[in-house]
Amino acid sequence: MPKNTETTSKPAARAASKTLKSPTASKAAKSAAGSALAQSGTSKETKAGAATAASKTLRSPGASKAAKSAAGSTLTQRRDKP
């Protein structure tokens, strides 16, 4: 399977940090944000649990723009399926 070479950008990392600090962010949003920050500047890939949390965050109408940005970054770093 091809390796994903995407990394978290600086704006996405800032959005992830903001999400983690937010007292109103959901558990799924914080999980996706944590994954995005963990992958900042590395070649780590998103695991299934973090991808599920990111997907849930993106579908949530109450999620903030920062949370959705971090979730999008997290999903971008998921290994491509064959």
SULURCOR-V743275 format. One line per field, one symbol per residue. ss: DSSP state (A for helix, B for strand, O for the rest). phi: phi as a letter, one per 30 degrees, with the letter a starting at -180 (. if undefined). burial: I if it has 16 or more other C-alpha atoms within 10 Angstrom, else O. Layout:
ss=???
phi=???
burial=???
This chain:
ss=OOOOOOOOOAAAAAAAAAAAAOOOOOAAAAAAAAAAAAOOOOOOOBOAAAAAAAAAAAAOOOOOAAAAAAAAAAAAOBOOOO
phi=.dddcdbddddddddddddddddcddddddddddddddcdibcdcddedddddddddddddcddddddddddddddcddddd
burial=OOOOOIIIIOOIIIIIIIIIOOOOIIOIIIIIIIIIIIIIOOOIIIOOOIIIIIIIIIOOOOIIOIIIIIIIIIIIIIIOOO
